[in-house]
């Protein structure tokens, strides 16, 4: 597949493409004609296992009020108690307006990088079993492939277990 011209991407997807390039990666963000809003939709769109989809989930620390990003496998649901024990603070689901404020992206298209605010990031250990994973790229139909080791490196994520 030919790499899309950065100007053919939406502004949000362009920001993700620029962030990937800033980290020295030549990966191409793809904007598809179908939704990649959910892990199932994304997996169907690119022809991979649901587990290979990276969900970028923003939570809010119950004590600090600070945003926390958890990158989890599309096959997993984050166990908040388990995650909180490893992160060091109870977590709650973040409201959509808070997510947009701290990331600059809407829910359904939140990428793992390129946020307006640097976020402490944690990565589901289950993602490391795949040679390639697919992450959202700023819109509900934009996505990019990446090696999970590269994803961990560029997001400076701490690897944790998210499911019991």
ABEGO torsion letter per residue (X at the ends): XBBBBAAABBAAAAAAAAAAAAAGBABBBBBBABBAABAAAAAAAAGBBAAABBBBBBBBBAAAGBBBBBBBBAABBBBAAAAAAAAGBBBBBBBAAAAAAAAGBBBGABBABGBABBBBBBBBAAAAABABBBBBAGBAABBBBBBAAAAAAAAGBBBBBABX
